[in-house]
């Protein structure tokens, strides 16, 4: 670490970070990644300078990156790589964080999720803190080698993220039988991330939960939209038809977001909008209570953009109008009302979530001004009054699809 582009303070911060080594990597694939990365880095450095003084430290550096790296994301939270920053990586974890880490081009920022007093510790979440208790704990032990004892984890299985739609003992016999059949081949119940308890009902549900997560995790790498949607719909059917998953329990909530995105890629705009409306009205307020939570803001931005797309599609020769959108027009739905109300609020929330100079803030404010100019100030007054109750009609979309 002799690069002049790295300050002495940053170098010292990197050296203080804990590192993985072969003894702390539990999964064979993680150990393989560790060894292959060391080999590649060593080979590259040897080609440049075989006597480089940092050569012997490569295993430690690789271990530090694997243990401390942050997911590099776009302003709209799409993952594009990994990043390591000694200051951000020194922040401790909480499943009830008071800050989030965001990236904007080359810049990393930490944005508060709650008021933070001078001298108060800043916490970020290393994992998806909307996951159930045992899954969060298992992931933290696996990658970071510690047991979380934050305020949320102190609730254990009594936390909101662990709630089922009904008592586990009420699982229908056909689903309990299916769970036992699945476990005989896949052994889902053995994973600590799926653990729910020792009773028969708890074991059966841990198997079903394990199968859902097992099916969901590889889908994000699936490039074929048809195959991805088919797999996502299968997961949603399990969650719905088993009658055990509330719509806010993971991964049911995340599956809904992903299937809406895939539907948009296929120009199934109306179906995507109905799924996004359910997320906006019924799910995000529970999972992300702050209006300005970055995830909630991004979901709202995607919903607003899609409404604009639907509204403009009949007059845009480059777009094929989705038949579902045509039906909404035929029924007299006025897209301008939800578009304007969403953008007006989003223009305030995005500054809190991403910062005034963020690219996402720029995009939100640009679209808001375009819509305002297109509507005209006189019409905006009428739109905000909403005499025909278009916002109430929009809210009904949240109940159109399961």
HELIX and SHEET records of a PDB file:
HELIX    1   1 UNK A    8  UNK A   16  1                                   9    
HELIX    2   2 UNK A   28  UNK A   49  1                                  22    
HELIX    3   3 UNK A   55  UNK A   57  5                                   3    
HELIX    4   4 UNK A   58  UNK A   68  1                                  11    
HELIX    5   5 UNK A   86  UNK A   89  1                                   4    
HELIX    6   6 UNK A  133  UNK A  144  1                                  12    
HELIX    7   7 UNK A  153  UNK A  158  5                                   6    
HELIX    8   8 UNK A  160  UNK A  162  5                                   3    
HELIX    9   9 UNK A  168  UNK A  170  5                                   3    
HELIX   10  10 UNK A  173  UNK A  186  1                                  14    
HELIX   11  11 UNK A  188  UNK A  190  5                                   3    
HELIX   12  12 UNK A  192  UNK A  194  5                                   3    
HELIX   13  13 UNK A  200  UNK A  217  1                                  18    
HELIX   14  14 UNK A  219  UNK A  221  5                                   3    
HELIX   15  15 UNK A  225  UNK A  241  1                                  17    
HELIX   16  16 UNK A  252  UNK A  265  1                                  14    
HELIX   17  17 UNK A  269  UNK A  278  1                                  10    
HELIX   18  18 UNK A  279  UNK A  283  3                                   5    
HELIX   19  19 UNK A  284  UNK A  287  1                                   4    
HELIX   20  20 UNK A  294  UNK A  313  1                                  20    
HELIX   21  21 UNK A  323  UNK A  330  1                                   8    
HELIX   22  22 UNK A  335  UNK A  354  1                                  20    
HELIX   23  23 UNK A  359  UNK A  375  1                                  17    
HELIX   24  24 UNK A  377  UNK A  385  1                                   9    
HELIX   25  25 UNK A  390  UNK A  396  1                                   7    
HELIX   26  26 UNK A  397  UNK A  399  5                                   3    
SHEET    1   A 2 UNK A  70  UNK A  73  0                                        
SHEET    2   A 2 UNK A  79  UNK A  83 -1                                        
SHEET    1   B 2 UNK A  92  UNK A  93  0                                        
SHEET    2   B 2 UNK A 123  UNK A 124  1                                        
SHEET    1   C 2 UNK A  99  UNK A 104  0                                        
SHEET    2   C 2 UNK A 107  UNK A 112 -1                                        
END                                                                             
